[in-house]
Amino acid sequence: MGLPEGIKVPDALLASYTRHGGEEERAWIARLPVLAAELLDRWELEREGGIASGEASLVVPVRRTDDTRAALKLQMPREETTAALIGLRAWNGDGIVRLLDHDPESSAMLLERLDPSRTLASVEDDDLAMGTLGAIMGRLHSVPAPEGLRGLGDVARDMLASVPAAATALTDPADRRRLRDWASAVTELVGEPGDRMLHWDLHYGNVLAAEREPWLAIDPEPLIGDPGFDLWPALDTGWKKLHAAGNATRVLQRRFDLLTEALGLDRLRAAGWTLARLLQNTLWDIEDGRTTIGVSQTIVAEALPRH
């Protein structure tokens, strides 16, 4: 399937919509060539460079009529897409990629162009990289949360309601105990879910080099809640490398210390909300057919402070 002017939908993106999606998803990917052409024309954009894609979106590097570089991002309208637009407007480029324009009907975004070839993972000093990420996270959390975003309290209550059935899918009794322990930690916190605007997926791969600032965040999935719920992606970033090096626990503990200090968080509360993330990801894994808790989730849990 080709897009106008030689743009081709990457095979992985095409497969994700046609093999795993329903009728609505297949209709959207089929219309993507027309949508891209319409937006390139409406916003008077000139294509520049090769295209890229994520799990659910197509990104086309473009140049505007004033010669500024930008990126056209197209993805199917969904709740998380709407949340991203709300968050990007509220943040207005403070620590994060700037939203230049958007199309309300299609949820397409015109974003400032960053450097996708250089993520924060390219910084070899992990303390420096985590300090940079923590500073960005703090800036994002400091912006008042606008209306229209989902709250962590609702998310947490939905998780807790799913635990009894999900636990029966785990084959290892130790895993079932872990799941229930994590649920108990969430139960203690659910009454005070917090009021900050969270990124929800801030890790090294979602921080790119930029011209306006050295580093800027991308791909938010905004949610209103406690900052502790935002830590897990940062703690877990580069997991395969950590696990292979045999120093995962030490690095995870160091990262937790750096982030909680930079953000001024209560350590035990942050640990509890991190367990909530482990619970959430385990529930998603079970929905996908897994019957065990992942190694990374177990080691992160063991590395968190308990007192």
Backbone bond lengths (Angstrom), bond angles and torsions (degrees), N, CA, C in turn:
res aa  C-N    CA-C-N  psi(-1)  N-CA   C-N-CA  omega(-1)  CA-C   N-CA-C  phi
1 M - - - 1.464 - - 1.514 108.56 -
2 G 1.296 118.47 126.22 1.444 120.28 -176.92 1.501 112.59 -113.14
3 L 1.305 115.60 150.15 1.449 122.17 174.31 1.512 108.83 -94.97
4 P 1.348 118.00 165.95 1.451 120.05 177.30 1.522 111.88 -56.84
5 E 1.308 115.23 153.77 1.461 122.81 175.82 1.517 111.83 58.34
6 G 1.314 117.78 31.87 1.453 120.59 172.79 1.502 115.90 85.01
7 I 1.341 119.65 1.42 1.457 120.58 177.55 1.526 108.33 -72.92
8 K 1.309 116.67 136.08 1.464 121.48 -179.13 1.520 109.49 -120.60
9 V 1.307 115.76 133.76 1.457 120.07 175.93 1.534 108.17 -66.62
10 P 1.322 118.60 122.22 1.467 120.05 179.02 1.528 111.59 -56.62
11 D 1.321 115.27 143.71 1.462 120.37 -175.61 1.528 112.48 -56.78
12 A 1.345 116.70 -39.80 1.459 119.98 -177.04 1.528 110.81 -64.37
13 L 1.335 116.68 -40.81 1.458 120.30 179.20 1.526 110.64 -67.79
14 L 1.315 115.71 -43.28 1.459 120.61 178.19 1.532 110.70 -59.38
15 A 1.331 115.78 -44.14 1.465 120.44 -178.76 1.521 111.52 -65.69
16 S 1.334 116.48 -38.06 1.449 120.23 -177.65 1.517 111.75 -63.57
17 Y 1.318 116.92 -32.21 1.461 120.37 -179.96 1.531 112.76 -88.37
18 T 1.320 117.35 -33.85 1.466 119.42 -175.02 1.526 112.96 -88.98
19 R 1.335 117.19 -34.47 1.464 119.35 -177.27 1.517 112.16 -87.91
20 H 1.323 116.12 -36.84 1.466 119.02 -172.55 1.531 112.67 -108.09
21 G 1.318 117.91 -7.46 1.453 120.51 -178.71 1.517 112.51 -98.67
22 G 1.325 114.12 171.01 1.448 120.08 177.09 1.513 111.09 -94.88
23 E 1.320 114.86 -161.65 1.463 120.38 -177.33 1.528 111.80 -61.66
24 E 1.323 116.57 -39.33 1.464 120.66 -179.28 1.529 111.14 -64.18
25 E 1.323 115.68 -42.44 1.469 120.06 -179.96 1.527 111.06 -66.35
26 R 1.319 116.88 -41.98 1.467 119.91 -179.98 1.527 111.26 -66.47
27 A 1.328 116.58 -35.00 1.470 119.71 177.51 1.520 110.88 -66.84
28 W 1.342 115.96 -38.05 1.471 119.04 -178.84 1.534 110.90 -66.81
29 I 1.327 117.06 -46.12 1.459 119.08 -178.01 1.524 110.90 -66.78
30 A 1.342 116.93 -30.26 1.460 120.00 178.25 1.526 111.30 -69.07
31 R 1.335 116.34 -30.78 1.458 120.47 -178.70 1.533 112.42 -88.62
32 L 1.309 117.57 -6.93 1.461 120.90 -175.77 1.526 113.94 -54.41
33 P 1.337 120.10 -40.23 1.470 119.05 178.49 1.522 112.85 -59.62
34 V 1.321 116.80 -42.68 1.465 121.00 -179.67 1.527 110.35 -67.88
35 L 1.311 116.37 -43.27 1.459 120.45 179.86 1.526 111.38 -61.00
36 A 1.321 116.24 -44.79 1.465 119.81 179.45 1.525 111.01 -61.26
37 A 1.318 116.50 -43.17 1.467 120.65 179.74 1.523 111.01 -62.56
38 E 1.332 116.73 -42.91 1.459 121.06 179.86 1.526 111.56 -60.91
39 L 1.338 116.63 -43.98 1.456 120.27 -176.97 1.523 112.01 -73.01
40 L 1.328 117.17 -38.41 1.461 119.89 175.98 1.526 110.34 -59.09
41 D 1.326 115.58 -39.25 1.460 120.52 -179.56 1.530 111.37 -74.40
42 R 1.330 116.96 -46.77 1.468 120.85 -176.11 1.528 111.78 -62.78
43 W 1.343 116.33 -41.11 1.457 119.73 -177.82 1.536 112.37 -94.03
44 E 1.325 115.83 7.16 1.477 122.31 177.69 1.526 111.04 50.66
45 L 1.327 114.01 57.81 1.458 121.42 -176.81 1.521 110.64 -105.13
46 E 1.323 114.82 140.40 1.462 120.71 175.12 1.522 108.90 -107.98
47 R 1.329 116.02 125.60 1.463 119.85 178.89 1.517 110.73 -61.60
48 E 1.367 114.02 145.31 1.462 118.63 -177.89 1.523 108.71 -152.41
49 G 1.311 116.96 106.26 1.453 120.43 177.64 1.510 113.30 92.17
50 G 1.311 115.08 174.70 1.455 121.68 -176.75 1.516 112.26 -76.36
51 I 1.321 115.97 151.71 1.451 120.65 -178.86 1.526 110.33 -85.63
52 A 1.327 114.59 164.36 1.459 120.90 177.94 1.521 108.05 -137.41
53 S 1.320 115.98 168.33 1.464 119.34 177.14 1.512 109.43 -149.66
54 G 1.323 114.41 153.22 1.450 121.51 171.67 1.512 108.73 -106.38
55 E 1.330 116.47 -156.66 1.459 119.63 179.75 1.525 111.68 -68.98
56 A 1.349 116.34 -27.06 1.460 118.18 -173.78 1.518 113.85 -137.26
57 S 1.328 118.74 4.93 1.464 119.84 -173.70 1.517 112.25 -137.59
58 L 1.323 114.63 157.83 1.456 123.48 174.95 1.521 107.66 -112.84
59 V 1.332 117.46 134.47 1.465 122.05 -179.15 1.525 108.80 -122.86
60 V 1.331 115.61 121.29 1.462 121.94 -177.87 1.532 109.13 -113.71
61 P 1.337 118.90 115.30 1.472 120.30 175.19 1.528 109.80 -66.18
62 V 1.322 116.36 133.33 1.465 120.62 -176.44 1.532 109.92 -139.87
63 R 1.334 114.13 167.74 1.467 120.90 173.19 1.525 107.37 -126.64
64 R 1.328 116.12 134.53 1.464 121.74 -178.86 1.529 110.69 -84.44
65 T 1.328 115.78 171.83 1.471 119.99 -177.79 1.521 112.25 -65.27
66 D 1.345 117.52 -24.66 1.472 119.97 177.38 1.522 111.98 -87.47
67 D 1.344 115.88 10.38 1.467 124.50 176.30 1.531 114.05 76.77
68 T 1.337 117.54 6.65 1.461 118.31 175.22 1.521 109.96 -78.89
69 R 1.314 115.07 147.23 1.462 121.07 179.66 1.520 109.73 -87.55
70 A 1.318 115.90 142.40 1.459 121.33 -178.64 1.522 109.38 -147.91
71 A 1.322 115.52 179.62 1.466 121.56 177.84 1.513 108.65 -136.88
72 L 1.319 116.14 126.93 1.462 122.47 176.59 1.527 107.97 -91.67
73 K 1.322 115.83 118.65 1.466 120.90 -178.35 1.519 109.18 -112.80
74 L 1.325 115.89 122.83 1.465 121.79 -179.03 1.516 109.31 -118.29
75 Q 1.324 115.56 126.63 1.448 120.27 175.60 1.522 109.03 -150.85
76 M 1.305 114.58 157.43 1.460 119.88 -174.62 1.526 110.72 -65.52
77 P 1.345 117.70 135.39 1.466 119.80 178.46 1.530 110.87 -61.31
78 R 1.326 115.43 123.54 1.455 122.06 178.00 1.518 108.11 -147.43
79 E 1.333 117.25 176.03 1.459 121.16 179.77 1.522 110.69 -59.40
80 E 1.337 117.02 -42.88 1.461 119.21 -178.22 1.520 112.26 -69.89
81 T 1.341 117.25 -28.92 1.462 120.32 176.83 1.524 110.28 -68.19
82 T 1.322 116.13 -43.31 1.462 120.45 176.41 1.519 111.05 -62.06
83 A 1.335 116.71 -41.53 1.463 120.56 178.75 1.527 110.66 -62.28
84 A 1.330 117.00 -40.43 1.469 120.14 179.09 1.521 111.00 -61.82
85 L 1.319 117.40 -41.45 1.461 121.15 178.47 1.525 110.98 -63.99
86 I 1.324 117.17 -42.64 1.466 121.13 178.20 1.524 110.14 -60.98
87 G 1.331 115.79 -46.04 1.456 119.98 -178.97 1.519 113.01 -65.47
88 L 1.321 117.16 -45.77 1.463 120.58 -178.95 1.524 111.72 -62.01
89 R 1.328 116.63 -38.29 1.467 118.82 177.08 1.533 110.57 -64.67
90 A 1.338 116.68 -41.93 1.466 120.36 -178.33 1.525 111.49 -68.79
91 W 1.318 117.81 -41.87 1.466 120.99 -179.88 1.531 111.74 -70.93
92 N 1.317 117.09 -31.76 1.461 122.31 176.14 1.534 112.69 50.14
93 G 1.317 115.87 42.75 1.454 119.97 175.01 1.515 115.31 82.93
94 D 1.320 119.35 4.23 1.464 121.65 -178.74 1.523 110.08 -80.92
95 G 1.316 115.94 91.85 1.452 121.86 -179.02 1.512 114.08 86.52
96 I 1.327 116.59 1.75 1.455 120.31 -174.53 1.520 109.34 -143.58
97 V 1.326 116.32 160.47 1.459 121.24 179.34 1.529 109.68 -54.30
98 R 1.331 116.27 141.42 1.461 120.87 -176.74 1.525 111.19 -88.81
99 L 1.329 115.69 134.35 1.455 122.23 174.46 1.525 108.30 -83.25
100 L 1.336 116.59 118.47 1.459 121.72 -178.04 1.525 112.10 -92.44
101 D 1.320 116.98 -33.88 1.457 121.38 -179.71 1.522 107.12 -165.54
102 H 1.314 116.60 161.97 1.460 119.17 174.53 1.512 109.46 -154.72
103 D 1.316 114.99 157.72 1.448 122.14 179.56 1.528 107.82 -109.33
104 P 1.340 118.20 108.90 1.470 120.27 -175.11 1.527 113.66 -58.35
105 E 1.309 117.73 -35.19 1.461 120.01 -175.87 1.522 112.19 -69.54
106 S 1.323 117.15 -44.44 1.466 120.48 -175.64 1.524 113.48 -98.54
107 S 1.349 117.81 -10.66 1.472 124.04 -174.81 1.522 112.63 68.68
108 A 1.328 118.11 11.09 1.469 120.38 176.60 1.523 109.77 -65.48
109 M 1.330 115.65 145.68 1.457 121.50 -178.80 1.527 110.21 -123.16
110 L 1.316 115.51 143.41 1.453 121.96 168.42 1.521 105.89 -108.77
111 L 1.329 115.93 115.89 1.460 122.43 -173.49 1.521 111.45 -115.60
112 E 1.320 115.85 156.59 1.461 117.77 172.81 1.521 108.32 -64.26
113 R 1.316 116.80 148.84 1.467 121.06 -176.62 1.527 110.20 -84.70
114 L 1.309 115.77 126.90 1.459 122.44 173.57 1.522 108.22 -109.61
115 D 1.321 117.18 -174.95 1.464 121.70 -178.20 1.530 109.42 -105.03
116 P 1.338 118.65 96.15 1.461 120.29 -177.13 1.518 114.03 -68.34
117 S 1.330 116.76 -12.90 1.463 119.75 -179.64 1.527 112.32 -81.21
118 R 1.338 117.49 -9.47 1.468 119.72 -177.24 1.523 109.58 -133.17
119 T 1.325 115.25 103.07 1.458 121.05 176.70 1.526 109.41 -100.84
120 L 1.329 115.23 173.32 1.461 119.94 179.64 1.528 111.71 -64.28
121 A 1.322 117.07 -17.82 1.465 120.80 176.68 1.524 111.88 -64.74
122 S 1.333 117.52 -17.25 1.466 120.67 179.72 1.523 112.02 -75.55
123 V 1.324 118.66 -11.91 1.465 122.54 177.27 1.517 108.25 -81.78
124 E 1.314 117.35 115.63 1.470 120.56 -172.93 1.523 113.32 -73.88
125 D 1.318 117.79 -30.68 1.467 121.45 179.18 1.523 108.01 -77.62
126 D 1.334 117.16 106.98 1.463 120.32 -174.21 1.522 112.31 -65.12
127 D 1.332 117.20 -34.90 1.468 119.31 177.42 1.526 110.64 -62.71
128 L 1.317 116.41 -41.75 1.466 120.43 179.60 1.523 110.20 -65.88
129 A 1.327 116.49 -44.68 1.463 120.25 -179.60 1.526 110.55 -63.73
130 M 1.336 117.41 -44.46 1.463 120.11 -178.74 1.529 110.84 -69.03
131 G 1.326 117.25 -33.90 1.453 119.85 175.31 1.518 111.53 -64.35
132 T 1.327 116.26 -39.87 1.464 120.81 177.28 1.520 110.61 -63.95
133 L 1.331 116.23 -45.22 1.460 120.42 179.35 1.527 110.69 -63.52
134 G 1.340 116.82 -42.07 1.453 120.71 179.43 1.521 112.33 -61.68
135 A 1.336 116.58 -39.01 1.457 120.42 179.05 1.526 110.89 -65.20
136 I 1.339 116.34 -41.56 1.465 120.23 177.12 1.523 110.31 -64.30
137 M 1.325 116.61 -43.95 1.455 120.66 179.77 1.528 110.96 -59.38
138 G 1.324 116.25 -42.20 1.456 119.83 178.97 1.517 112.53 -61.72
139 R 1.325 116.65 -39.36 1.462 120.13 177.55 1.520 111.46 -64.86
140 L 1.327 116.45 -41.35 1.456 119.86 179.61 1.528 111.21 -64.79
141 H 1.333 116.26 -41.14 1.457 120.40 -179.14 1.523 112.42 -68.68
142 S 1.322 117.60 -23.31 1.465 120.66 -175.27 1.526 113.04 -78.16
143 V 1.313 118.29 -14.80 1.466 121.89 -179.48 1.532 108.71 -81.43
144 P 1.342 117.95 126.37 1.472 119.89 -179.75 1.529 112.22 -55.13
145 A 1.313 115.56 136.46 1.467 120.05 -178.20 1.524 110.53 -73.30
146 P 1.327 117.83 128.25 1.470 120.84 177.27 1.519 110.74 -79.41
147 E 1.312 115.43 169.38 1.460 119.93 175.34 1.528 109.84 -75.08
148 G 1.313 115.12 158.21 1.456 119.83 176.08 1.508 114.60 103.64
149 L 1.346 117.51 -3.55 1.459 120.55 -179.69 1.531 110.35 -102.55
150 R 1.308 115.07 150.63 1.454 120.83 177.83 1.530 109.94 -70.11
151 G 1.329 116.39 149.10 1.452 121.00 179.79 1.512 112.80 -100.71
152 L 1.327 116.31 149.34 1.459 122.01 -179.34 1.524 111.57 -63.64
153 G 1.336 117.70 -31.24 1.461 119.17 179.31 1.522 111.70 -58.42
154 D 1.326 116.24 -44.70 1.470 120.12 178.93 1.521 110.81 -65.22
155 V 1.337 116.38 -42.00 1.464 120.78 179.17 1.523 110.37 -60.71
156 A 1.335 116.22 -45.79 1.464 120.50 -177.47 1.523 111.27 -65.64
157 R 1.329 117.14 -41.54 1.471 119.24 179.13 1.530 111.34 -64.44
158 D 1.320 116.35 -38.17 1.467 119.05 176.52 1.527 111.05 -63.01
159 M 1.337 116.37 -40.51 1.461 119.70 177.72 1.520 111.18 -60.68
160 L 1.321 116.02 -48.58 1.464 120.12 -176.87 1.531 111.33 -61.18
161 A 1.321 116.85 -36.13 1.462 120.14 178.95 1.527 111.90 -66.43
162 S 1.343 116.98 -24.45 1.467 121.02 -177.29 1.525 113.10 -87.80
163 V 1.334 117.36 -13.68 1.468 120.35 -171.38 1.521 113.72 -62.90
164 P 1.340 120.81 -48.26 1.473 119.02 -175.86 1.524 113.50 -55.36
165 A 1.334 117.33 -45.87 1.462 119.67 -179.85 1.519 111.11 -70.12
166 A 1.342 116.37 -39.34 1.462 119.84 -177.81 1.524 111.53 -65.07
167 A 1.321 116.75 -36.89 1.467 119.83 -177.62 1.523 111.48 -60.18
168 T 1.313 117.66 -32.40 1.466 120.36 -178.74 1.526 112.16 -68.49
169 A 1.350 117.23 -17.92 1.459 120.36 -179.44 1.521 111.96 -83.06
170 L 1.330 117.86 -14.81 1.462 121.08 -179.50 1.524 110.02 -82.88
171 T 1.318 116.42 130.11 1.469 120.50 -174.69 1.524 113.64 -84.50
172 D 1.329 117.67 -23.69 1.463 121.68 -176.75 1.535 109.34 -95.96
173 P 1.328 118.43 123.46 1.467 120.18 178.14 1.527 113.26 -55.70
174 A 1.344 116.61 -33.67 1.464 119.87 178.38 1.529 110.84 -64.57
175 D 1.323 116.23 -37.08 1.457 119.86 177.24 1.529 111.07 -67.72
176 R 1.319 116.66 -38.26 1.463 119.06 178.14 1.525 110.77 -64.23
177 R 1.351 116.81 -37.98 1.467 120.01 176.96 1.528 110.40 -65.04
178 R 1.344 116.80 -41.62 1.462 119.85 178.64 1.523 110.56 -59.89
179 L 1.319 116.43 -46.97 1.458 120.16 -178.23 1.520 110.58 -59.02
180 R 1.324 117.06 -43.68 1.467 120.25 -179.40 1.531 111.14 -69.69
181 D 1.328 117.70 -36.32 1.468 120.26 176.72 1.524 110.67 -63.32
182 W 1.338 116.54 -42.89 1.464 119.74 179.03 1.524 110.10 -64.77
183 A 1.329 116.58 -38.98 1.460 120.14 178.33 1.529 110.61 -64.12
184 S 1.328 117.06 -36.76 1.466 120.24 178.11 1.525 110.77 -63.77
185 A 1.328 116.27 -39.81 1.470 119.90 177.79 1.521 111.05 -62.94
186 V 1.323 116.88 -39.45 1.463 121.15 179.50 1.522 110.21 -68.52
187 T 1.323 117.06 -38.65 1.468 121.37 179.48 1.524 110.84 -57.94
188 E 1.332 117.03 -37.66 1.460 121.23 -179.88 1.525 112.52 -69.56
189 L 1.343 117.18 -23.79 1.466 121.15 -174.43 1.520 114.38 -103.97
190 V 1.322 117.73 -16.74 1.465 120.78 -168.06 1.527 113.06 -61.78
191 G 1.329 117.64 -25.22 1.453 120.33 179.88 1.518 114.09 -72.31
192 E 1.344 117.86 -16.60 1.466 122.36 178.45 1.529 108.52 -129.66
193 P 1.336 117.18 75.61 1.467 121.11 -172.09 1.518 115.22 -77.50
194 G 1.342 118.80 -11.53 1.462 120.80 177.89 1.522 112.95 92.14
195 D 1.342 114.70 167.46 1.465 119.47 -174.03 1.524 114.25 -135.07
196 R 1.328 117.36 17.37 1.467 120.64 179.74 1.530 110.66 -87.74
197 M 1.335 116.62 155.53 1.468 120.27 174.84 1.527 108.67 -87.35
198 L 1.307 116.29 115.50 1.460 123.14 -175.73 1.523 110.54 -97.69
199 H 1.332 115.41 152.90 1.464 121.56 174.96 1.522 110.13 -79.52
200 W 1.331 116.77 -42.16 1.464 127.26 176.96 1.530 113.38 82.61
201 D 1.327 119.49 -16.85 1.470 119.17 -178.95 1.530 110.72 -146.34
202 L 1.327 116.69 45.03 1.460 120.05 -175.96 1.531 110.65 -92.24
203 H 1.322 115.17 107.64 1.461 122.77 177.41 1.525 107.56 -139.45
204 Y 1.338 117.27 178.30 1.462 120.25 -174.27 1.530 112.58 -57.41
205 G 1.322 116.81 -37.48 1.460 119.92 -177.96 1.514 113.72 -69.74
206 N 1.334 117.49 -16.93 1.459 121.99 178.80 1.522 112.27 -104.75
207 V 1.329 116.47 24.04 1.465 122.20 171.58 1.532 106.47 -128.23
208 L 1.330 116.17 116.26 1.465 121.71 -174.52 1.524 111.58 -113.54
209 A 1.324 114.80 151.93 1.466 120.44 173.35 1.519 109.35 -65.88
210 A 1.332 116.15 147.10 1.459 120.83 -176.07 1.514 110.10 -143.19
211 E 1.334 116.01 170.30 1.458 121.26 175.73 1.522 110.95 -89.92
212 R 1.316 117.44 -40.11 1.461 121.75 -176.79 1.520 111.89 -66.62
213 E 1.332 116.15 -37.01 1.454 123.54 175.45 1.523 106.54 -141.34
214 P 1.326 117.60 161.90 1.473 117.93 179.18 1.526 112.81 -58.72
215 W 1.348 117.12 -40.47 1.462 121.20 -176.23 1.521 109.83 -141.35
216 L 1.334 116.15 140.43 1.459 121.67 176.87 1.531 109.69 -139.10
217 A 1.316 115.97 146.16 1.464 121.45 178.53 1.522 110.84 -78.43
218 I 1.320 115.69 155.87 1.465 122.31 175.39 1.526 108.94 -135.15
219 D 1.319 115.80 175.06 1.468 124.90 169.91 1.537 114.81 48.78
220 P 1.335 117.56 54.52 1.465 117.95 177.18 1.521 111.77 -74.77
221 E 1.330 114.83 154.29 1.461 122.24 171.33 1.529 106.20 -127.45
222 P 1.337 117.18 70.90 1.467 121.33 -166.52 1.530 114.89 -57.44
223 L 1.329 112.93 143.43 1.451 123.24 -178.35 1.524 106.15 -151.06
224 I 1.331 117.73 145.65 1.457 120.84 176.96 1.525 108.60 -94.96
225 G 1.344 116.19 123.61 1.448 118.00 -179.29 1.512 113.64 -179.22
226 D 1.318 115.33 -164.02 1.460 123.26 -178.99 1.520 110.41 -77.97
227 P 1.353 118.65 134.91 1.470 120.69 179.65 1.523 114.20 -55.90
228 G 1.329 117.61 -26.23 1.460 119.48 178.98 1.515 112.85 -61.41
229 F 1.321 116.90 -25.77 1.464 121.34 180.00 1.529 111.42 -72.97
230 D 1.323 117.16 -11.60 1.464 121.51 -178.46 1.527 113.14 -92.71
231 L 1.330 118.95 -3.81 1.461 120.95 -170.35 1.522 114.51 -80.11
232 W 1.334 117.60 -33.45 1.469 119.01 -168.68 1.521 114.74 -56.91
233 P 1.352 121.29 -45.71 1.470 118.28 -179.73 1.528 112.54 -58.70
234 A 1.335 116.58 -35.07 1.466 120.04 178.58 1.525 110.97 -70.21
235 L 1.319 116.82 -41.63 1.467 119.99 178.73 1.522 110.92 -62.25
236 D 1.308 116.53 -40.75 1.461 122.90 -172.99 1.525 113.77 -86.06
237 T 1.329 117.29 -6.81 1.465 120.19 -174.58 1.532 111.32 -60.60
238 G 1.328 115.98 137.18 1.463 120.74 -178.88 1.519 113.04 67.67
239 W 1.339 116.14 32.65 1.463 120.30 -173.53 1.522 112.72 -57.28
240 K 1.316 118.36 -44.68 1.467 120.41 -175.98 1.526 111.33 -58.96
241 K 1.316 116.57 -39.96 1.467 121.06 179.28 1.522 110.35 -66.69
242 L 1.325 116.82 -42.51 1.470 120.38 179.06 1.522 110.85 -62.61
243 H 1.323 115.54 -45.87 1.457 120.03 -176.70 1.531 110.70 -64.87
244 A 1.333 115.98 -40.29 1.460 119.79 -179.89 1.525 111.41 -65.66
245 A 1.345 116.54 -34.27 1.468 120.65 -178.54 1.524 112.38 -78.24
246 G 1.330 116.77 -13.27 1.457 120.11 177.71 1.513 114.76 76.69
247 N 1.339 118.07 15.17 1.468 120.20 -177.56 1.520 111.89 -122.00
248 A 1.325 116.67 27.16 1.456 120.64 -172.28 1.526 112.32 -60.43
249 T 1.328 117.63 -47.59 1.469 119.97 -175.92 1.519 111.36 -61.02
250 R 1.328 116.78 -45.66 1.471 120.03 -179.47 1.515 111.32 -61.96
251 V 1.319 117.08 -45.26 1.468 120.56 -178.40 1.529 110.50 -67.04
252 L 1.326 117.63 -40.79 1.460 121.08 178.72 1.524 110.95 -60.88
253 Q 1.331 117.43 -43.24 1.460 120.73 178.93 1.522 111.02 -65.07
254 R 1.322 116.68 -40.56 1.454 120.42 177.92 1.529 111.03 -64.36
255 R 1.317 116.99 -43.75 1.460 120.71 178.34 1.523 111.06 -61.65
256 F 1.313 117.06 -42.87 1.462 120.62 179.39 1.523 110.29 -61.02
257 D 1.331 116.75 -43.69 1.466 120.53 178.52 1.526 111.29 -61.43
258 L 1.339 116.81 -45.51 1.464 120.79 -178.56 1.532 111.17 -62.58
259 L 1.324 116.76 -44.83 1.456 120.05 -176.85 1.525 112.03 -69.68
260 T 1.317 117.38 -45.70 1.465 118.67 -177.95 1.526 110.62 -66.50
261 E 1.326 117.67 -34.14 1.472 120.29 177.13 1.524 110.66 -69.36
262 A 1.338 116.77 -45.31 1.467 120.53 -178.65 1.521 111.48 -63.01
263 L 1.334 117.07 -35.44 1.460 121.54 -176.52 1.517 113.25 -94.63
264 G 1.337 117.10 -4.45 1.454 120.89 179.70 1.520 113.20 65.37
265 L 1.325 116.94 41.18 1.461 121.09 -174.93 1.521 112.18 -96.22
266 D 1.314 116.38 149.11 1.453 122.04 168.81 1.527 108.07 -68.16
267 R 1.327 117.42 124.15 1.461 121.29 -170.40 1.533 111.93 -63.65
268 L 1.328 117.48 -43.46 1.463 119.17 -176.62 1.524 111.01 -70.74
269 R 1.334 116.91 -37.70 1.465 119.35 177.27 1.531 110.26 -65.55
270 A 1.349 116.13 -42.19 1.470 119.99 178.30 1.525 110.49 -63.57
271 A 1.333 116.50 -37.77 1.468 119.61 177.69 1.529 110.49 -64.20
272 G 1.334 116.36 -40.28 1.459 119.87 179.42 1.519 112.56 -63.51
273 W 1.340 116.52 -42.66 1.462 118.81 178.84 1.528 111.75 -72.09
274 T 1.326 116.93 -25.14 1.468 119.01 173.57 1.529 110.05 -69.30
275 L 1.331 116.63 -37.79 1.469 119.35 173.84 1.526 110.64 -61.63
276 A 1.331 116.34 -31.66 1.467 119.38 176.39 1.524 110.73 -63.45
277 R 1.319 116.66 -37.82 1.469 119.45 176.85 1.520 111.19 -66.68
278 L 1.324 116.48 -38.97 1.464 119.45 177.44 1.526 110.31 -63.95
279 L 1.321 115.68 -40.18 1.462 120.15 176.55 1.528 110.30 -61.68
280 Q 1.325 116.60 -46.47 1.467 120.75 -178.93 1.523 111.16 -59.84
281 N 1.324 116.73 -46.56 1.459 119.44 -177.81 1.519 112.04 -68.63
282 T 1.320 116.65 -33.93 1.462 119.05 176.32 1.526 110.75 -66.73
283 L 1.321 117.07 -40.23 1.470 120.01 177.68 1.525 110.66 -62.37
284 W 1.324 116.65 -40.30 1.469 119.71 176.54 1.528 110.60 -63.52
285 D 1.355 116.13 -42.46 1.471 119.58 178.69 1.528 111.24 -59.76
286 I 1.329 116.04 -41.51 1.465 120.17 -179.78 1.531 110.21 -64.99
287 E 1.326 116.21 -39.95 1.475 119.54 175.99 1.527 111.36 -58.90
288 D 1.351 115.41 -33.01 1.461 120.33 -179.92 1.519 112.87 -83.72
289 G 1.323 117.40 1.22 1.457 120.29 174.88 1.511 115.92 104.70
290 R 1.339 118.77 1.35 1.464 120.14 178.60 1.518 110.44 -73.43
291 T 1.323 116.13 148.60 1.466 120.89 -179.69 1.528 112.09 -120.28
292 T 1.335 116.86 8.20 1.466 121.57 176.75 1.522 108.78 -136.26
293 I 1.329 116.34 158.18 1.462 122.07 175.39 1.526 108.22 -84.00
294 G 1.317 116.22 136.56 1.457 121.02 -177.56 1.520 113.15 -63.19
295 V 1.329 115.97 149.89 1.470 121.51 -178.75 1.517 111.09 -59.84
296 S 1.333 117.08 -42.99 1.464 119.51 -177.12 1.521 110.51 -62.14
297 Q 1.337 117.97 -39.82 1.458 120.40 -179.43 1.531 110.92 -65.72
298 T 1.319 115.89 -39.55 1.467 119.83 179.18 1.523 111.04 -64.52
299 I 1.328 117.27 -44.38 1.464 120.61 -177.36 1.524 111.01 -70.11
300 V 1.341 117.63 -38.02 1.468 119.70 175.56 1.526 109.29 -59.75
301 A 1.313 117.68 -45.35 1.464 121.04 -178.92 1.528 110.75 -60.23
302 E 1.326 116.49 -41.69 1.460 120.19 -178.37 1.525 112.37 -70.41
303 A 1.328 116.49 -24.56 1.464 120.12 -178.59 1.530 113.05 -82.94
304 L 1.329 117.63 -13.23 1.467 120.71 -176.74 1.526 110.98 -76.59
305 P 1.341 117.22 149.02 1.472 120.05 177.83 1.526 111.17 -68.77
306 R 1.314 115.57 146.05 1.466 120.51 179.51 1.535 111.60 -113.36
307 H 1.318 117.86 -8.39 1.478 120.86 179.79 1.515 109.32 -156.54
